[in-house]
Amino acid sequence: MAKRIVIIGAGQNALVAAFYLARAGHKPLVLERRSAVGGAAITEEFHPGFRASILEGVHGPLVPAIVKDMQLERHGLEWLEPGCRHCSLSPDGRALLLDSEVRRSAQGIEQFSKSDASQFLKLEEALRRASPLIQRLLLMTPPEIDHPSAADIWNLLQAGRSFRKLGKKQMEHFLRWGPMAAADFVSEFFETELLRAAIASRGIFGMAAGPWSAGTTATLLLRCCSGGIPDRVPFRARGGASAVSEGLAAAAKQAGAVIRTNAEIAGVNVKDGAATGVVLTNGEEISADAVVSCTDPKRTFLKLLDPVNLAPSFLVKVQNYRCKGVVSRLLLALDGLPSFSALKNQAEAERNDVLASRIQIGPEIDYLEHAFDDSKYGDFSRAPYLEASIPSLLDPSLAPPGKHVMTIHVQYAPYTLKQNDWVRQRDALADMVVKTLAQYSLDLPQRILAKRIITPLDFEETYGLTGGHIFHGELALDQLFTMRPLLGWAPYRTPVRGLFLCGSGTHPGIGLTGASGFNAAREILKSVAG
């Protein structure tokens, strides 16, 4: 029998879940408080004629099964990907380029160190061999620790079989690497600081952690095993992030889902311990056989539910769930393409390919750690770790002819500032980012027509991310897999019967891959069928 399922929020995971629930014959209704689908995964105009993705750098790749099942190309989705994956700039005018082709990356590394080039190939091989295991874990429902089901035991056995295929030596390596600091991990392989920092950065991207923080290698390995070293270049679609969200929404609607925008949820209705529907801020009540929240765990449990419906011990755990963000975004409208001294000798086509990829400002492990130090004491970094890109080189539709858009991921900018607040400090942060970039591109400041800074407070107030955390919570060892979001509540269920989670605050939560919505839909279907 078809069930009425209300989904809170139209983020990408929600749209994926809605598709699979509709395809199974149910009636999902997606309710989005803003006027467009996608949550923070959208493209916005920030200056007349200039558009940018709000969360560029967090995207994809989407789970292959999602792309296949939802037939996204039929809904106008066109992926764009430069050949260069990553460019790390050094203050001495050098550039380390990592290509989408591993051998070409090794050739580039040879200019810095022949030993590092050889080690890069060895590490890539180790991660490639581990990729099937990681992919299995990412699409696996975390098991119940206290009372594992037969399905949990079977999944663990299959994961164990994949792990054993690595061989004794590699198994020992991965068991030892996971809890390590990313700085220690990369130092075991490489001697070039620029390369160490490039790879270690994948363990701290979007996190309140530095390369010397324990456990950051686990996140690094998850990303690199699923996307390659040093993690796949940010996936882009023609038209930006909104094109992906709109493609997912079109597929979900075609499958039978209904999507309503400008429909803000005030709370989840609960009767006798079970979710019975939702109430909107305009007073409208919608009944449902199940409710699915794509919002972060804190917003779901602390704002959308009456605390009387949750045990005090559970509420304490939720309150201690860490989701204070340290990421800001700077969007720049440029009157032309800026020049970078480290790329001045490259041919135009090659240079443009590099500028459309990920450009890292964070040349050393110590640089990254010092940037994190500032945020630990309540200030934004005075020498920030940056990842910049000029996506309009791949997608001219983002800017007027001859103009360009530059997007910059900024770490670290803590949600809570010790002195002043983000209303007073937002311009100072933007100026600091431009000043930092100008050390590598002297003409950049003169090319800026307009800029928009998005602080952690903006992520919370405008896009609904509690604490401004772009991943709905820290990707630390104690908030991954069976402990995401909380130990005992990882399989997308909640203490309220019929209420489920499907956002990035659930496993795996490492980026906009659709995996959380994909996994959640599988578990919801099992529950509503029972």
N, C-alpha and C positions, 0 to 999 in steps of 0.2 A: 504494500500500500504506500502510495506517495506521501511523504511527510513534508510539512511546511517548516522550512529551516530559515531562520533570520540570521544574516551575517552582518556583523557590526564593522563598518569601515570598508572602503573599496580599494584597499591597497592591493598590490600585485598578488600577494599570497591569498587574499580573500577572493580575488577573481579566479585564481587557479582552483581553489577549493570549490567555488560556485560552479565552475564548469563540470568538475567530476561529480558533484552531487546532482546536478541537473541531468548529466548524461546517464546517471543511474536511475533516473525516473522520479527524482524528488523535485520539490518546488522551492529552490533557494531564492530568498529576497535579500539583496545586498543594499544596505543603507549607508550612505556616505554624507557626512555633515557638510563637506565643501561642494562647490559647484562642478567639480571635475573628478573623475576616477583617478586612482593612482597613489593617493596619499602624498608623500613627499617625492615619489617617483614620477615627477611631472616635468614638463618643459614650460617655462614662464617667460614672458617678455619683461625685461627689467629696464629697458630703455627703448624708445621708439625704433622698431625694426630689428632689435637685437633680442634673441631668445637663447635660453640656456637651460640645461637639465639641473634641477636642484640637487640631486644626489648622484651626479656623475662620479664614477670611480667605485661605486658600490654594486654596479650592475653585473650580473651574469657570470658565466654563461648559464642560461636557463637549462633546467634539467632536460636532456634530450627527449625523454618520453613526453614532456609537456609540449615541446615544439612540434613533435610528431602528432600527438593526439589532438591538439588545438588547431593544427594546420594554420599557423600564424601568418605564413606567407600569403594565404588566401585573403587575409584581412589587411593586406597592404604593408606588412612589416618587412622592412629591408635592412639587414644588418650591415654595418660598416665597420671595417677593422683595418688599421694601418699595419704595414709589415713590421714596423718597429714596435716592440713591446714596451720598452723602458729606456729612458735616458737619464743618467745621473750626472749632474754637473758638479765640477770641482772648482774651488776658488782660484786655482792656478790656470784655469782656462781649458782644462781637458774635459772630455765627455766620454762616459762609458755607455755604449749602446748594446742593448740586449734585444735580439731579433726574435721573430716568431719561429725561425728555423734555428734549431739548437746549434748546429755546426757553425753557422754564421756568428752566433753569439760567442762561441768559443774563440773564433778568429779575432773578434773584437777584443776579447779579454786578453789575448796573447800580447797585445800592445802594452799591457800593464804587467802581465806576469804569465810566463808559459806554464808554470806550475798551477796557477789558478785556472787556466784554460783547461788543463787536464782534469783538475778536481771538479770543475763545473760539469764536465761530461759524466764523471762518476756519480756526482750527486743527482744529476738529471736522470740517470739510469736507475738509481735507487728509488727515486720518487715515482718514476714511470712504472716500475714494478709494483710499487705500493698503491698505485692509483685504483686498481679494481677493489682493493680492500677499503680504501677511503670512500669510494663511490658507494659501496655497499653500506657502509656505516652512515653516510649522509642520508640515504633513502630508507634507513631502517628505523622503525619505531623503538625508542629507547625502552629497554626491558624494565619490568617491575622488579625492584631489588628484593623486597621482602617476600613477595608471592609471585614469582615468575610463572607465566602461563606456558602452555605447551608451545605456543607460537613464539614466545620469548626465548625459550630454550632452543627451539629449532633455529631461530635467527642467530643466536649466539654461536651455535655449532657451525653454521655456515660461515659466519664471520671468522671463527677460529680456524676453519679450514683454509680460508683465504689468507689468514695470517701465517699459517704454517707453510704456505707455498712460497713465502719470502725466503725461507731457509733460516737455519739457526743463527747465522751471523747477522743477517738483516733484522731478524726478530729482536735480537739483543740490542741492536742499534736503535730501533724505534722505541723500545721500552725505556731506554736510557735517554733518548732525545726529548721525548714529550715533556717532562717536567723541567727541562733546562731553560735557562734564559737564552733568548735568540742571539745575544752577543757571544755567548759561549759556543753555541752551535756553529755559527758562521766562522768563528775563529779556528775551529777544528779543520775547516776546509780551505780557507782563503787567507792570503796575506795582504791583499790590496784593500785598503780601507773603503774606497769608493764602492767596491763590489760587496764587501761585508755589509755596509750600510744599506745598499740596494736590496739585498735579500732579507736582512734582519727587519727592514721596515714592514715587510708583509706580516710579521708577527705582532706589530703594534698599530697597524692601520685602524683608525677609528676607536682606539682603546685608551683607557686611562692607565697606561703602562709604558715603560721605557724598554729599550733593548736589554737592559740588565734585570728586568723583572722576571722572576721565576715563572715558568710555564708558558712564556710567549712563543716558545718553539712549537708547542702543540698547535696553536692557531696558524703559525707559519706553515707547518706541515699540511694542515687541512686545506689551506688555500693553494699551496704549490702542488700538492698531489692531485687536486681537482682541476687546476688550470695551468700547470707548468711553471717553471722558474722564470722570473720571480713572481709568478702569478700572472694570469692572462691579462692582457691590456684591457682597460675598461671597455666593455661592450657598448656599442652605440647603435642606435637605429636612426634611419633618416627621419628627421623631425624631432629627435631627442627622446627622452624617457617617456614623454606622453604617448609617443607612437607605440611603445611597448605596452603601456597600460591600456590604451585604447584598443589595441589588437587583442589583448587578453579579454577585455570587456566584450568586444564584438563576438569572440568565440563563445564566451559564457552565455551571452544572450541568445546566440544561435542554438545553443544546446538546451535552452529553456529557462535560464535564470532571468530574474527581473532585477534591474538596478535602478535605485532612486537616489538622486543627488539632492543636496540641500535638505537632508533629513538627519538632524542631529539627535543622537540617543541621549536621553537623560538618565536612564537606568534600565536594569534587567529585572523583570518581574519574577519573583520566586514564590512558590507555594509548596508547602510540605517537603522542602528540601530540593525541589526540582524547578528548573527554569521553565516558565510558561509563556514567555514573550518579552517584549520590550516596550518602553514608553518613550516617546519623543519629547523634545523640549517644548513643542507646541501643545502637548497634552494628549496627542494621539497614541492610542495603545494598539499594539499589533501582537496577536497571539501566535504561538509557534510550538511545534513539537520538539524543537531543539534550537538553541542559540549558539552561534559561533562568533567569537570575538577575534578580530584581527588587530585590535589595539594592543599596546604593550601590557604586560602582566600587572604593573602597578595601577595603570588607569582602569583596567578591567576590574580588579579586585577591590581597589580602594575608592574608586569614584562611581563605578557603574553598579556596584552591589551594595546593598545595605549590610553593614558589618555584622548584624545579627545572624546572617546566613553563613558566616564563616567562624570556625573555631578560633579562639584567641591566639593559640599557638601558631596557627596557620597565618593569621594576620601579622604576627611578629616577624615571621619568616619573609613575608611579602615586603614588609616595611624595610627589611634588611637587604632585600634584593638590590644589587648595585646597578643603577642606570643613570648616573650623572655623566653627561656627555662632555667631551673635550674637543669637539670638532666645530670649526666654523667654515663657511664657504665664502669666497670672494668671486664675484662675477664682474668681468671687465668688458666694456664696449670699446673697441679699438678702431682708430681711423685707418689702420694699415697693419701689416705684419711686422712685429718687433724683431730685431736682430739679436742673436745670442753670440757672444764672442767665441764660445766653444764650438760653434757650428759654422763659423764663417768660411771655412775651406770646403764645405760640402756643396755638391751640386744642388740646384734649387729643388728638384723633385725629391731627392733624398732628405734634404733639410726639412721640407714640408711634411714628409712622412714622419720624421722624428717629432716635430712640433705637434702633430696630431696624436701622438702617443702619450705616455705618462712621463712627465719631466720632473725629476725629483731634485729638490734642494734639501740636502741632508747628507753631506759628503762623508761623514765619519760616525762611527758608533758613539763617540763621546758627544758629538754635536746633537745627535738624537736624544741622548740621555739628558744633556743640559737643557734641551728644549722642554723635556718632561719635568725637569726640576722646577721650572718656573710655575707650572700648573699645580704642582703639589703644594705650593705655598700660596695659592689663590691668585695668581697673576697669569696673564697670557704671555706666551714665549716672546722674548725680545730678539731671539734668533730662531724663528719657527721652522719646523719641519713642514715642507710644502710639497704638494704634488699638483703640477699645473698641466694644462692641456689647451690646445686651440682647436676645438672640434669643428669649427667652421671651415677648416681646411678640407675635412672629409665631407662635410655637409654644408654647402654654401647657403642653404635655405635659412640658416640660423642668423645670418647677418646681411645687411644691404651689400650690393656689389662693391667689391674693393675694400670692404670693412671686415672685421673679425671679432669673434667672441673668445675670450680667455676665461677658463674656469680654474679656480684654485682651491684645493683642499688644504685646510690650515690646521695644524696641530702645534702647540696645544692651546686651547682656549677654554678654560674650565667653566662649567655652568654657573658656579658660584664664585664670584670675585671677592677677595678679601677687602679690597678698598673700592669704593664707588660701585657702579653697576653697569650693565651692558648698555643702558640707554646713554650713559655718558662716555663709555669706553669704545663703542663700536667704531667710530671714526678713527680713533687712535690705533685700533687693531688693523683696520684697512690700510692706514698709512704705513704701519710697520711691515705689512706683507709686501706692499709695493716697494718700499725701501729695500727689503731683502732681495726681491727679484731684480731690482735695478743693479745690483752688484754683478749680475750675470747678463743683463740686457740693459745697456745704458740708455737706449732710446725709448724704453717701455713707458716711463712716466709721461713723456710728451705725446704718446699715442693714445692715452686714455681719454675717451669722450665722456664716459660715465662709469660708475661702479655701484654695486650693491653688495653689502656685507650681510651674511646670514649667520647670526650667533646661535649658541645653544638655546638661549631664551627664545629666539625666533622659531627654532625647530619645535620647541614645546608649544608656544602660544599660537603659531600659525599652522603648523603641520601636525600637532597633536602628539608629539613624541615626548613622553614624560622625562624630565631631566635633560631634554635635548639630545638623547642618545640615539644615534642613527641606526643602531642594531637592536634597539629595544632592550638593551642590557649588555653589561660587560661580557666579552668572550673570554673569560678567564677559566682556568681548569675547574673551579668550583661552580661554574655556571655553564658547563657544556654537557652534552649528551644526557645521561640519566639525571643530571642536576640542573637541567634547563627547562623551565625556570627554577624549579625546586625539586629536591630529592623526594621521590614518591609521587610526583605529579608531572613527569616528563611526557607520558604518552598522550598529550593533547587533551586530556580530561581535566576536570576541576572538582573540588569538593561538592559543588552544586550539580546534581544530576541533570543531564541534558544541556549543560553549558560546557563548551569546548573552546580551546585556543588554537589559532592557526597563524599568528604573526611571527615576526622575527625573534620574539622572546621565547620561542620554542625551538627545539632541535630541528635543523642544525644552526640556523640563524646567522650564518657567516656572510650573508650578502643577498642581493636580490636575484636568487636563482629559482624561486618558486618552490623550493624543496619543502619548506614548512607547510605551505598550503597543500602540496601534493600528498605529503605524509598524513597531514591532519584529515584530509578528505577520506583517505583509506580507513582510518580509525573511526571516524564519524559514521561512515557507511556500515561498519560492523556493529556499532552501537544501536543505530536506528533500526537496523534489520532485526536485532535481537528484541 
